[in-house]
Amino acid sequence: TQPNTLFPYTTLFRSVDIIKAVARVTGLNIRVMLGPWQVVREQLENKEIDLLIGMYKTEERMKKADFTIPHFMSIYVIFKQKGAEIKSVHDLAGKTILVQEGDLGHDYVIENNIGDKIITKKNGQEVLKALNSGEGDASITALLHGTMLVMKHNMKNVVPLEEKLIQRSYCIAVPKGNAPLLAAVNEGLNILKTTG
């Protein structure tokens, strides 16, 4: 088999190293391609691709995809403009919230009816750059990824809050029902955990 593997631009490149290591220990022949998150998510759900190497496991997503064991845990928090009077999620009432389209933060804002207006961007970098320039009031973003982007792009006007809004398992996803591929990837992840 030759899985056609996609991941969004916003995924940490650590995931590429993980899937390449899984391919080495399992003999899977993979081809890694980049794509916008919303597009690759739909391609996975429509069974147009075989793997998505970084996806948060949620009840809703489990209806359309199967997930491997997690390869790390991620925490989502509020990022705000420095000096803004936002101390918790309760302070987001009436605010404009920036999110990556189709991301876990986007799902969270919609499901919990947070903020007055939602502005979507194609990736996390666009979200935080827009926040840094004053386009919105806050963002719901993964803490690690957001912090890395803020440092990399020297965004002096953006800071994270400590309040943890979401904590989810970050997994490799396969289209619903592809048990053989799921088993092979899980086996590879287990071998990596055992051998380092």
C-alpha positions in Angstrom: 0.0 0.0 0.0 1.1 3.6 -0.6 -0.7 5.9 1.7 -1.2 9.4 0.3 -0.4 11.5 3.4 -1.4 15.2 3.8 -1.0 17.6 6.7 -1.9 21.3 7.1 0.7 24.1 6.9 0.0 24.8 10.6 1.0 21.4 11.9 4.3 21.3 13.6 7.0 19.7 11.5 7.6 17.2 14.3 4.7 15.3 12.9 6.5 14.8 9.6 9.4 13.2 11.5 7.0 10.9 13.3 5.3 9.7 10.2 8.6 9.1 8.4 9.8 7.1 11.4 6.6 5.1 11.5 7.0 4.4 7.7 10.6 3.2 8.3 9.7 0.7 11.1 6.5 -0.6 9.4 7.6 -0.6 5.7 4.8 1.8 4.7 5.6 3.7 1.5 4.4 7.3 2.1 4.3 10.6 0.2 3.9 13.7 2.3 2.1 16.7 0.8 1.1 20.1 2.3 -2.4 21.6 2.2 -4.6 24.1 3.9 -6.2 22.6 7.0 -9.9 22.8 6.0 -9.1 21.2 2.6 -7.1 18.3 4.0 -9.7 17.7 6.7 -12.4 17.4 4.0 -10.2 15.2 1.9 -9.7 12.8 4.8 -13.4 12.7 5.6 -14.2 12.1 1.9 -11.6 9.3 1.7 -9.5 11.1 -0.9 -6.4 10.7 1.2 -5.2 7.9 3.4 -3.6 9.7 6.4 -3.7 13.0 8.1 -0.6 13.1 10.3 -1.9 15.6 12.8 -5.5 15.8 14.0 -7.0 16.4 17.4 -9.3 13.6 18.5 -12.8 14.7 19.4 -16.2 13.0 19.6 -17.4 14.9 16.5 -14.3 14.0 14.4 -14.5 10.3 15.5 -17.7 10.1 13.4 -15.8 10.6 10.2 -12.3 9.4 11.0 -10.4 6.8 13.1 -7.5 7.9 15.3 -4.2 6.3 16.3 -2.9 6.4 19.8 -1.8 10.0 20.6 1.7 11.1 19.9 1.3 14.2 22.1 -1.2 16.2 24.1 -2.0 19.8 23.2 -3.5 22.6 25.2 -5.5 25.5 23.7 -5.6 28.9 25.4 -6.7 32.4 24.7 -4.2 34.7 23.1 -5.0 38.4 23.5 -3.5 41.7 22.7 -1.1 42.9 25.4 -2.9 45.2 27.8 -6.4 44.1 26.8 -8.9 43.6 29.7 -9.3 39.9 29.0 -8.6 37.6 31.9 -10.7 34.5 31.1 -13.1 33.0 28.6 -15.9 34.9 30.3 -14.4 38.2 29.2 -14.9 37.2 25.5 -18.6 38.2 25.4 -19.1 40.8 22.8 -15.6 40.4 21.4 -14.2 39.5 18.0 -12.5 36.2 18.0 -9.9 35.1 15.5 -9.5 31.4 14.7 -8.0 29.1 12.1 -10.8 27.8 9.8 -11.8 24.3 10.8 -9.3 24.1 13.6 -10.1 22.8 17.1 -10.3 26.4 18.4 -12.8 27.2 15.7 -15.0 24.3 16.7 -14.7 25.3 20.4 -15.8 28.9 19.7 -18.8 27.7 17.7 -19.9 25.0 20.1 -19.6 27.3 23.1 -21.1 30.4 21.4 -18.1 32.5 22.4 -17.7 36.1 21.3 -19.8 38.3 19.2 -18.0 37.9 15.8 -15.7 35.1 14.5 -13.0 35.9 11.9 -11.4 32.8 10.3 -8.0 32.7 8.7 -6.3 29.9 6.8 -3.6 29.2 9.3 -2.3 30.0 12.8 0.3 32.4 11.6 -2.4 34.5 9.9 -4.5 34.4 13.0 -1.9 35.7 15.4 -0.5 38.3 12.9 -4.0 39.7 12.6 -4.4 39.7 16.4 -1.0 41.4 16.7 -2.1 44.1 14.3 -5.4 44.7 16.1 -7.8 43.0 13.7 -9.6 41.1 16.5 -9.8 41.0 20.3 -8.6 37.5 21.0 -7.8 34.1 19.5 -8.3 30.5 20.7 -5.0 28.8 19.7 -2.8 25.8 20.7 -0.4 27.1 23.4 2.8 25.5 22.0 2.1 26.4 18.4 0.9 29.9 19.2 3.9 30.6 21.5 6.3 29.4 18.8 4.7 31.7 16.2 4.7 34.7 18.5 8.4 34.2 19.1 9.3 33.4 15.5 7.6 36.5 14.1 8.4 38.8 17.0 4.8 39.6 17.8 5.2 42.0 20.7 1.5 42.8 21.0 0.2 39.2 21.6 0.3 37.2 24.9 -1.3 33.9 26.0 -3.5 33.5 29.1 -2.9 30.7 31.6 -6.5 29.4 31.5 -6.6 26.0 29.7 -9.7 25.9 27.5 -9.1 22.6 25.7 -6.8 19.7 26.2 -6.8 17.1 23.5 -4.9 14.1 22.1 -3.0 14.8 18.9 -3.1 11.8 16.7 -2.7 10.5 13.2 -6.1 10.1 11.5 -7.2 7.7 8.8 -10.6 7.6 7.0 -13.3 5.9 9.0 -13.2 2.1 8.6 -9.6 1.7 7.4 -8.7 -0.8 10.2 -5.6 -2.3 8.5 -3.9 1.1 8.0 -4.8 2.2 11.5 -3.3 -1.0 12.9 -0.1 -0.6 11.0 0.4 3.0 12.0 -0.4 2.2 15.7 2.1 -0.6 15.5 4.7 1.8 14.2 3.9 4.4 17.0 4.2 1.7 19.6 7.6 0.5 18.2 8.8 4.1 18.3 7.7 4.5 21.9 9.4 1.3 22.9 12.6 1.8 21.1 12.9 5.6 21.3 
